[in-house]
Amino acid sequence: MKVTLKQILKLGLIANLLLVISCSNESTKSEKEDNQLTKTELNNIPEFDIKFPETEFKVEKTENRDLRLGDVVVTNWILQGKDKNGPFMYFVSHSVVSNELKSKIDKNPQSLYISLKSMLKGSAIKLGGTDFDFNPIEYKGFKGVESECKVFNGDGIIKSKVYKINNHIFMISAGGKRIDLKSVTRFINSFELK
């Protein structure tokens, strides 16, 4: 079989590409090992740091399309498990600002607060959230909303923050049944843009 120089170069390029992909996958695995997310410049997501608690459980990454937001890709990093106090969850979510939300904000800037509040409530209700408390917040000049609600029939809580950062939405949540509130606060407050 005769192999041309062009074919050899193509094979070399493919081998190099596979090597780069396998190295980047190893990087992701090592980030999961110590439950610290850093340098997450993936799919045009701004780089950020957050410190998940160290547990026997690992951070899982998922991506979903949300048609309600206008076919927006939602990327989630979730640490969930169970300890002596019961189930717990630490969660970061990213999506771009939908065209619908941009239009609402352009027409009425107050709709940002209403929309962010709705996002927090919608995600917590899925987990049985009740008795919500919402407050407007800012992070480095970017507007956001924080919330706290009860879960597990009042035996647990979920605390969350959501920010609109330029054309991005970041939601940070943590909670569980009889969860250590210091751990929740540390996690939520550890979110930093690079």
Secondary structure, DSSP 8 states (H G I E B T S, - for coil): ----HHHHHHHHHHHHHHHHHHHHHHHHHHHHHTTEE-----TT---EEEE----SS--EEEEEEEGGGTSEEEEEEEEEEEETTEEEEEEEEEEE--HHHHHHHHH-TTHHHHHHHHHHHHHHHTTT-EEEEEEEEEETTEEEEEEEEEEGGGTEEEEEEEEEETTEEEEEEEEEET--HHHHHHHHHT-EE-
